[in-house]
C-alpha cells in the first residue's frame, strides 16, 4: 500500500513508448470510499515546465500497470490521450 505523499515523489513512465511523463504532483480521490481514482502529473517537466504551467495529465488509476519505489508505469491505449486540464 502506498501513501499519497509517497506517490507524489514517483516518476510516471509510459510502457507504450518509454516516454517520461513527469512526476506525480497530486492524486484525485473518490470522496465516498477514499480510493485514488487518478494521478495528476504536470505537463512539461524541468525548470521551464515549472515556471510556465502548460496544463497537466490526469491519468486514470485503471491505466497504472505497476508502481514501485522509484516510478509508476502506465499503459496508455492506442488513440487514448491523457486528459489535459489547464
N, CA, C and O atoms as CSV, one atom per row, in Angstrom:
chain,resi,resn,atom,element,x,y,z
A,1,UNK,N,N,0.840,-1.176,0.000
A,1,UNK,CA,C,0.000,0.000,0.000
A,1,UNK,C,C,0.889,1.244,0.000
A,1,UNK,O,O,1.905,1.300,0.694
A,2,UNK,N,N,0.487,2.234,-0.789
A,2,UNK,CA,C,1.211,3.494,-0.884
A,2,UNK,C,C,0.451,4.589,-0.158
A,2,UNK,O,O,-0.779,4.602,-0.141
A,3,UNK,N,N,1.183,5.491,0.428
A,3,UNK,CA,C,0.578,6.704,0.967
A,3,UNK,C,C,0.654,7.766,-0.127
A,3,UNK,O,O,1.532,7.710,-0.989
A,4,UNK,N,N,-0.258,8.728,-0.093
A,4,UNK,CA,C,-0.306,9.761,-1.129
A,4,UNK,C,C,1.013,10.526,-1.201
A,4,UNK,O,O,1.447,10.883,-2.296
A,5,UNK,N,N,1.653,10.782,-0.081
A,5,UNK,CA,C,2.928,11.509,-0.087
A,5,UNK,C,C,4.005,10.716,-0.824
A,5,UNK,O,O,4.847,11.304,-1.502
A,6,UNK,N,N,3.986,9.405,-0.701
A,6,UNK,CA,C,4.956,8.573,-1.419
A,6,UNK,C,C,4.698,8.631,-2.926
A,6,UNK,O,O,5.645,8.668,-3.712
A,7,UNK,N,N,3.434,8.640,-3.333
A,7,UNK,CA,C,3.100,8.718,-4.757
A,7,UNK,C,C,3.597,10.016,-5.368
A,7,UNK,O,O,4.001,10.034,-6.531
A,8,UNK,N,N,3.573,11.107,-4.604
A,8,UNK,CA,C,3.977,12.414,-5.130
A,8,UNK,C,C,5.447,12.456,-5.521
A,8,UNK,O,O,5.848,13.353,-6.264
A,9,UNK,N,N,6.244,11.545,-5.061
A,9,UNK,CA,C,7.671,11.544,-5.350
A,9,UNK,C,C,8.033,10.637,-6.520
A,9,UNK,O,O,9.207,10.533,-6.874
A,10,UNK,N,N,7.058,9.986,-7.121
A,10,UNK,CA,C,7.341,8.989,-8.147
A,10,UNK,C,C,7.266,9.564,-9.556
A,10,UNK,O,O,6.420,10.405,-9.859
A,11,UNK,N,N,8.175,9.089,-10.413
A,11,UNK,CA,C,8.165,9.470,-11.821
A,11,UNK,C,C,7.199,8.565,-12.571
A,11,UNK,O,O,7.110,7.372,-12.279
A,12,UNK,N,N,6.475,9.124,-13.537
A,12,UNK,CA,C,5.497,8.367,-14.323
A,12,UNK,C,C,6.056,8.146,-15.721
A,12,UNK,O,O,6.453,9.089,-16.406
A,13,UNK,N,N,6.078,6.867,-16.134
A,13,UNK,CA,C,6.630,6.483,-17.433
A,13,UNK,C,C,5.609,5.631,-18.178
A,13,UNK,O,O,5.003,4.724,-17.607
A,14,UNK,N,N,5.428,5.938,-19.463
A,14,UNK,CA,C,4.519,5.170,-20.310
A,14,UNK,C,C,5.225,3.899,-20.774
A,14,UNK,O,O,6.353,3.957,-21.265
A,15,UNK,N,N,4.564,2.747,-20.619
A,15,UNK,CA,C,5.159,1.491,-21.082
A,15,UNK,C,C,5.011,1.330,-22.595
A,15,UNK,O,O,5.691,0.500,-23.199
A,16,UNK,N,N,4.128,2.116,-23.209
A,16,UNK,CA,C,3.936,2.016,-24.655
A,16,UNK,C,C,5.162,2.483,-25.430
A,16,UNK,O,O,5.606,1.822,-26.369
A,17,UNK,N,N,5.707,3.640,-25.022
A,17,UNK,CA,C,6.825,4.210,-25.772
A,17,UNK,C,C,7.987,4.659,-24.882
A,17,UNK,O,O,8.879,5.374,-25.339
A,18,UNK,N,N,7.977,4.241,-23.616
A,18,UNK,CA,C,9.029,4.578,-22.646
A,18,UNK,C,C,9.195,6.086,-22.468
A,18,UNK,O,O,10.275,6.556,-22.112
A,19,UNK,N,N,8.130,6.838,-22.715
A,19,UNK,CA,C,8.170,8.296,-22.571
A,19,UNK,C,C,8.004,8.672,-21.104
A,19,UNK,O,O,7.156,8.123,-20.399
A,20,UNK,N,N,8.822,9.611,-20.659
A,20,UNK,CA,C,8.735,10.116,-19.299
A,20,UNK,C,C,7.672,11.212,-19.268
A,20,UNK,O,O,7.838,12.258,-19.896
A,21,UNK,N,N,6.595,10.977,-18.548
A,21,UNK,CA,C,5.508,11.943,-18.486
A,21,UNK,C,C,5.747,13.004,-17.421
A,21,UNK,O,O,5.212,14.108,-17.521
A,22,UNK,N,N,6.531,12.693,-16.417
A,22,UNK,CA,C,6.822,13.645,-15.344
A,22,UNK,C,C,6.665,12.986,-13.984
A,22,UNK,O,O,6.644,11.761,-13.870
A,23,UNK,N,N,6.556,13.815,-12.956
A,23,UNK,CA,C,6.411,13.330,-11.590
A,23,UNK,C,C,5.006,13.610,-11.083
A,23,UNK,O,O,4.411,14.636,-11.414
A,24,UNK,N,N,4.481,12.698,-10.283
A,24,UNK,CA,C,3.145,12.858,-9.715
A,24,UNK,C,C,3.127,14.109,-8.840
A,24,UNK,O,O,3.940,14.253,-7.926
A,25,UNK,N,N,2.191,15.007,-9.131
A,25,UNK,CA,C,2.054,16.215,-8.324
A,25,UNK,C,C,0.912,16.083,-7.324
A,25,UNK,O,O,0.969,16.637,-6.226
A,26,UNK,N,N,-0.120,15.349,-7.712
A,26,UNK,CA,C,-1.292,15.245,-6.851
A,26,UNK,C,C,-2.046,13.970,-7.210
A,26,UNK,O,O,-1.743,13.321,-8.211
A,27,UNK,N,N,-3.015,13.623,-6.398
A,27,UNK,CA,C,-3.871,12.472,-6.677
A,27,UNK,C,C,-5.324,12.921,-6.585
A,27,UNK,O,O,-5.661,13.837,-5.835
A,28,UNK,N,N,-6.175,12.259,-7.362
A,28,UNK,CA,C,-7.612,12.514,-7.319
A,28,UNK,C,C,-8.221,11.400,-6.492
A,28,UNK,O,O,-7.981,10.222,-6.755
A,29,UNK,N,N,-9.014,11.771,-5.485
A,29,UNK,CA,C,-9.547,10.788,-4.545
A,29,UNK,C,C,-11.071,10.775,-4.603
A,29,UNK,O,O,-11.713,11.824,-4.639
A,30,UNK,N,N,-11.639,9.567,-4.612
A,30,UNK,CA,C,-13.089,9.388,-4.550
A,30,UNK,C,C,-13.518,9.685,-3.113
A,30,UNK,O,O,-13.081,9.014,-2.178
A,31,UNK,N,N,-14.363,10.679,-2.946
A,31,UNK,CA,C,-14.764,11.100,-1.601
A,31,UNK,C,C,-15.603,10.062,-0.864
A,31,UNK,O,O,-15.558,9.998,0.364
A,32,UNK,N,N,-16.362,9.254,-1.586
A,32,UNK,CA,C,-17.253,8.301,-0.923
A,32,UNK,C,C,-16.518,7.128,-0.284
A,32,UNK,O,O,-16.904,6.671,0.792
A,33,UNK,N,N,-15.455,6.632,-0.940
A,33,UNK,CA,C,-14.761,5.482,-0.358
A,33,UNK,C,C,-13.274,5.718,-0.090
A,33,UNK,O,O,-12.597,4.836,0.437
A,34,UNK,N,N,-12.764,6.889,-0.445
A,34,UNK,CA,C,-11.363,7.217,-0.145
A,34,UNK,C,C,-10.347,6.600,-1.084
A,34,UNK,O,O,-9.147,6.663,-0.815
A,35,UNK,N,N,-10.794,6.005,-2.180
A,35,UNK,CA,C,-9.852,5.373,-3.108
A,35,UNK,C,C,-9.279,6.407,-4.081
A,35,UNK,O,O,-9.918,7.413,-4.388
A,36,UNK,N,N,-8.072,6.137,-4.553
A,36,UNK,CA,C,-7.428,7.011,-5.537
A,36,UNK,C,C,-8.003,6.677,-6.904
A,36,UNK,O,O,-8.008,5.515,-7.308
A,37,UNK,N,N,-8.491,7.694,-7.625
A,37,UNK,CA,C,-9.086,7.457,-8.940
A,37,UNK,C,C,-8.177,7.878,-10.083
A,37,UNK,O,O,-8.332,7.389,-11.202
A,38,UNK,N,N,-7.218,8.789,-9.819
A,38,UNK,CA,C,-6.328,9.256,-10.885
A,38,UNK,C,C,-5.069,9.883,-10.298
A,38,UNK,O,O,-5.052,10.356,-9.161
A,39,UNK,N,N,-4.022,9.870,-11.110
A,39,UNK,CA,C,-2.789,10.586,-10.780
A,39,UNK,C,C,-2.753,11.858,-11.604
A,39,UNK,O,O,-3.167,11.864,-12.763
A,40,UNK,N,N,-2.265,12.922,-11.018
A,40,UNK,CA,C,-2.162,14.195,-11.717
A,40,UNK,C,C,-0.682,14.531,-11.870
A,40,UNK,O,O,0.052,14.658,-10.890
A,41,UNK,N,N,-0.264,14.670,-13.138
A,41,UNK,CA,C,1.137,14.904,-13.482
A,41,UNK,C,C,1.230,16.191,-14.290
A,41,UNK,O,O,0.581,16.308,-15.329
A,42,UNK,N,N,2.027,17.164,-13.835
A,42,UNK,CA,C,2.164,18.399,-14.613
A,42,UNK,C,C,2.740,18.112,-15.992
A,42,UNK,O,O,3.673,17.321,-16.129
A,43,UNK,N,N,2.183,18.755,-17.012
A,43,UNK,CA,C,2.694,18.606,-18.371
A,43,UNK,C,C,3.914,19.503,-18.528
A,43,UNK,O,O,3.869,20.684,-18.184
A,44,UNK,N,N,4.993,18.949,-19.043
A,44,UNK,CA,C,6.227,19.711,-19.181
A,44,UNK,C,C,7.026,19.601,-17.900
A,44,UNK,O,O,6.623,20.120,-16.859
A,45,UNK,N,N,8.147,18.929,-17.977
A,45,UNK,CA,C,8.976,18.758,-16.802
A,45,UNK,C,C,10.166,19.700,-16.873
A,45,UNK,O,O,10.365,20.395,-17.869
A,46,UNK,N,N,10.927,19.714,-15.841
A,46,UNK,CA,C,12.111,20.564,-15.803
A,46,UNK,C,C,11.766,21.969,-15.324
A,46,UNK,O,O,10.625,22.251,-14.959
A,47,UNK,N,N,12.752,22.832,-15.331
A,47,UNK,CA,C,12.594,24.184,-14.818
A,47,UNK,C,C,11.574,24.994,-15.616
A,47,UNK,O,O,10.725,25.666,-15.030
A,48,UNK,N,N,11.650,24.938,-16.939
A,48,UNK,CA,C,10.707,25.706,-17.755
A,48,UNK,C,C,9.280,25.213,-17.582
A,48,UNK,O,O,8.340,26.008,-17.598
A,49,UNK,N,N,9.113,23.908,-17.416
A,49,UNK,CA,C,7.781,23.361,-17.200
A,49,UNK,C,C,7.173,23.821,-15.890
A,49,UNK,O,O,5.957,23.982,-15.785
A,50,UNK,N,N,8.022,24.033,-14.886
A,50,UNK,CA,C,7.522,24.524,-13.603
A,50,UNK,C,C,7.215,26.012,-13.644
A,50,UNK,O,O,6.269,26.474,-13.006
A,51,UNK,N,N,8.007,26.755,-14.390
A,51,UNK,CA,C,7.801,28.199,-14.457
A,51,UNK,C,C,6.597,28.569,-15.314
A,51,UNK,O,O,5.838,29.477,-14.975
A,52,UNK,N,N,6.427,27.857,-16.431
A,52,UNK,CA,C,5.334,28.142,-17.355
A,52,UNK,C,C,4.371,26.965,-17.352
A,52,UNK,O,O,4.561,25.996,-18.087
A,53,UNK,N,N,3.355,27.052,-16.535
A,53,UNK,CA,C,2.394,25.958,-16.380
A,53,UNK,C,C,1.691,25.692,-17.709
A,53,UNK,O,O,1.044,26.581,-18.262
A,54,UNK,N,N,1.820,24.460,-18.222
A,54,UNK,CA,C,1.240,24.109,-19.519
A,54,UNK,C,C,0.146,23.063,-19.379
A,54,UNK,O,O,-0.081,22.286,-20.308
A,55,UNK,N,N,-0.526,23.024,-18.260
A,55,UNK,CA,C,-1.575,22.038,-18.051
A,55,UNK,C,C,-1.045,20.815,-17.334
A,55,UNK,O,O,0.089,20.796,-16.856
A,56,UNK,N,N,-1.872,19.810,-17.269
A,56,UNK,CA,C,-1.483,18.602,-16.546
A,56,UNK,C,C,-2.162,17.388,-17.150
A,56,UNK,O,O,-3.231,17.484,-17.753
A,57,UNK,N,N,-1.519,16.249,-16.976
A,57,UNK,CA,C,-2.112,14.976,-17.373
A,57,UNK,C,C,-2.924,14.464,-16.185
A,57,UNK,O,O,-2.450,14.496,-15.050
A,58,UNK,N,N,-4.134,13.998,-16.439
A,58,UNK,CA,C,-4.936,13.326,-15.431
A,58,UNK,C,C,-5.025,11.875,-15.884
A,58,UNK,O,O,-5.770,11.542,-16.806
A,59,UNK,N,N,-4.261,11.026,-15.228
A,59,UNK,CA,C,-4.128,9.627,-15.653
A,59,UNK,C,C,-5.006,8.749,-14.767
A,59,UNK,O,O,-4.761,8.652,-13.565
A,60,UNK,N,N,-6.035,8.102,-15.344
A,60,UNK,CA,C,-6.929,7.245,-14.547
A,60,UNK,C,C,-6.165,6.099,-13.882
A,60,UNK,O,O,-5.192,5.580,-14.430
A,61,UNK,N,N,-6.620,5.722,-12.708
A,61,UNK,CA,C,-5.983,4.654,-11.939
A,61,UNK,C,C,-5.964,3.348,-12.736
A,61,UNK,O,O,-5.053,2.537,-12.565
A,62,UNK,N,N,-6.951,3.136,-13.598
A,62,UNK,CA,C,-7.024,1.913,-14.414
A,62,UNK,C,C,-5.827,1.780,-15.358
A,62,UNK,O,O,-5.501,0.668,-15.775
A,63,UNK,N,N,-5.173,2.878,-15.699
A,63,UNK,CA,C,-4.049,2.854,-16.637
A,63,UNK,C,C,-2.724,2.481,-15.972
A,63,UNK,O,O,-1.719,2.302,-16.659
A,64,UNK,N,N,-2.714,2.364,-14.655
A,64,UNK,CA,C,-1.469,2.053,-13.951
A,64,UNK,C,C,-1.181,0.560,-14.065
A,64,UNK,O,O,-2.007,-0.281,-13.711
A,65,UNK,N,N,0.019,0.252,-14.572
A,65,UNK,CA,C,0.446,-1.133,-14.718
A,65,UNK,C,C,1.147,-1.594,-13.452
A,65,UNK,O,O,0.878,-2.682,-12.943
A,66,UNK,N,N,2.053,-0.757,-12.943
A,66,UNK,CA,C,2.817,-1.100,-11.745
A,66,UNK,C,C,3.323,0.172,-11.086
A,66,UNK,O,O,3.560,1.187,-11.741
A,67,UNK,N,N,3.481,0.088,-9.771
A,67,UNK,CA,C,4.056,1.201,-9.015
A,67,UNK,C,C,5.121,0.614,-8.098
A,67,UNK,O,O,4.872,-0.329,-7.346
A,68,UNK,N,N,6.304,1.191,-8.179
A,68,UNK,CA,C,7.401,0.715,-7.354
A,68,UNK,C,C,7.946,1.813,-6.468
A,68,UNK,O,O,7.306,2.847,-6.278
A,69,UNK,N,N,9.128,1.585,-5.929
A,69,UNK,CA,C,9.755,2.573,-5.043
A,69,UNK,C,C,10.130,3.841,-5.775
A,69,UNK,O,O,10.099,4.924,-5.191
A,70,UNK,N,N,10.489,3.725,-7.063
A,70,UNK,CA,C,11.034,4.862,-7.793
A,70,UNK,C,C,10.142,5.404,-8.900
A,70,UNK,O,O,10.296,6.558,-9.299
A,71,UNK,N,N,9.211,4.598,-9.407
A,71,UNK,CA,C,8.427,5.055,-10.557
A,71,UNK,C,C,7.092,4.353,-10.656
A,71,UNK,O,O,6.832,3.342,-10.003
A,72,UNK,N,N,6.254,4.933,-11.503
A,72,UNK,CA,C,4.942,4.365,-11.821
A,72,UNK,C,C,4.916,4.100,-13.317
A,72,UNK,O,O,5.224,4.989,-14.111
A,73,UNK,N,N,4.553,2.891,-13.704
A,73,UNK,CA,C,4.413,2.551,-15.115
A,73,UNK,C,C,2.944,2.617,-15.495
A,73,UNK,O,O,2.090,2.043,-14.818
A,74,UNK,N,N,2.653,3.325,-16.588
A,74,UNK,CA,C,1.270,3.443,-17.051
A,74,UNK,C,C,1.171,2.958,-18.487
A,74,UNK,O,O,2.105,3.111,-19.274
A,75,UNK,N,N,0.025,2.371,-18.817
A,75,UNK,CA,C,-0.232,1.910,-20.187
A,75,UNK,C,C,-1.324,2.794,-20.764
A,75,UNK,O,O,-2.452,2.823,-20.271
A,76,UNK,N,N,-0.969,3.501,-21.801
A,76,UNK,CA,C,-1.916,4.357,-22.495
A,76,UNK,C,C,-2.304,3.634,-23.778
A,76,UNK,O,O,-1.458,3.390,-24.638
A,77,UNK,N,N,-3.583,3.292,-23.907
A,77,UNK,CA,C,-4.055,2.554,-25.071
A,77,UNK,C,C,-3.932,3.391,-26.343
A,77,UNK,O,O,-3.923,4.620,-26.289
A,78,UNK,N,N,-3.836,2.713,-27.484
A,78,UNK,CA,C,-3.744,3.409,-28.774
A,78,UNK,C,C,-4.935,4.347,-28.945
A,78,UNK,O,O,-6.083,3.968,-28.713
A,79,UNK,N,N,-4.643,5.560,-29.349
A,79,UNK,CA,C,-5.690,6.530,-29.568
A,79,UNK,C,C,-6.134,7.252,-28.309
A,79,UNK,O,O,-6.921,8.197,-28.378
A,80,UNK,N,N,-5.631,6.809,-27.139
A,80,UNK,CA,C,-6.019,7.461,-25.890
A,80,UNK,C,C,-5.002,8.526,-25.544
A,80,UNK,O,O,-3.801,8.261,-25.500
A,81,UNK,N,N,-5.482,9.723,-25.300
A,81,UNK,CA,C,-4.624,10.805,-24.855
A,81,UNK,C,C,-5.040,11.145,-23.444
A,81,UNK,O,O,-6.221,11.388,-23.198
A,82,UNK,N,N,-4.084,11.170,-22.486
A,82,UNK,CA,C,-4.477,11.532,-21.125
A,82,UNK,C,C,-5.157,12.894,-21.119
A,82,UNK,O,O,-4.757,13.805,-21.844
A,83,UNK,N,N,-6.181,13.017,-20.297
A,83,UNK,CA,C,-6.903,14.280,-20.184
A,83,UNK,C,C,-5.935,15.365,-19.730
A,83,UNK,O,O,-5.209,15.195,-18.750
A,84,UNK,N,N,-5.932,16.475,-20.448
A,84,UNK,CA,C,-5.060,17.587,-20.097
A,84,UNK,C,C,-5.933,18.727,-19.624
A,84,UNK,O,O,-6.724,19.286,-20.384
A,85,UNK,N,N,-5.775,19.064,-18.346
A,85,UNK,CA,C,-6.532,20.208,-17.830
A,85,UNK,C,C,-5.616,21.397,-17.765
A,85,UNK,O,O,-4.414,21.246,-17.545
A,86,UNK,N,N,-6.165,22.579,-17.953
A,86,UNK,CA,C,-5.362,23.800,-17.964
A,86,UNK,C,C,-5.700,24.653,-16.768
A,86,UNK,O,O,-5.128,25.729,-16.596
